[in-house]
Amino acid sequence: SAEQEQADVDAALARIDIAQAAQRRAESELEALRAERDRVQAEINLQEEQFSRTTALVERGALAREELDLNQRELAVARADLNSLNRRIQAAQDTIRESQATLRERQANLQRIRENLRDTTITAPFSGVIGDIPIEQGDYVQPGQSLTQVVANENLDLNISIPQERAADLETGLPVEISSSSGDELQTGRISFISPQVEQSSQFIPTEATFPNNNGQLRDGQFVRSEVIWESRPGQPVVPQSAVIYQGEDRFVYVPQEQDGNLVAMRQPVELGLEQGTDVEILSGVEPGQEIIVSGIQRLGDGVPIQPESQT
């Protein structure tokens, strides 16, 4: 299990720490022994010089033979100490080589255990939220079996089918507005993919629109209503279609005007543009911000007095 593999990793790390500490101790001991050997070697060099001087003095009769024997014994003891230190240094070097081999073995064992742990761990290639996990501990799974889903909601793609009649107007970057089933506007995205082929059954063009979802308002698999904004003309007046009078080829709206101190309705010719839902664009005849009459127009005519609705 992953828990057991993690415990094995922790134990292997502890064994590596022990091996590293042992290696550091052996290296510290080796350093101390080498320093001691240098001191003993310096002492031997000094005693050899002293022995040479004593030998010369004894041969000239300036010193007794016993003094030479004493120097010779001291030199022999120092040389024996040096030989002992060399053996201890060799032993310390052997210990370091053994600790290094042990450390390499334990590091290789740690690598093997970590690989086993990776085999028990499923890691997604991106950050997201884990969905439902239908698999229970102890269940048998088959190769390729789905265990769960990971959803990254930062950006969501919406599949949209576009009629072939709009193929000439279809291009990446077109704005797309989506709203909920209740009509609440949710987000605005843009066309990010256009299929080079059409759906054989419907003859529609498959496209995708990408929407930012930083606030988490959208969810994967959510049903929404979409509307592609084929053309945008900012600043053009838009009025309810119910406020427009259709008379043959002519189109009119009623605008309020002051006449002899009274407010009356006057018919104003207009040119209509695009329709969107229950609204229609006014290309000419009404200026942006100009007031028009939007209710009760069936009872109106030029010069008919009107009364603005009271606001509460």
Disulfide bonds with the S-S distance in Angstrom:
none
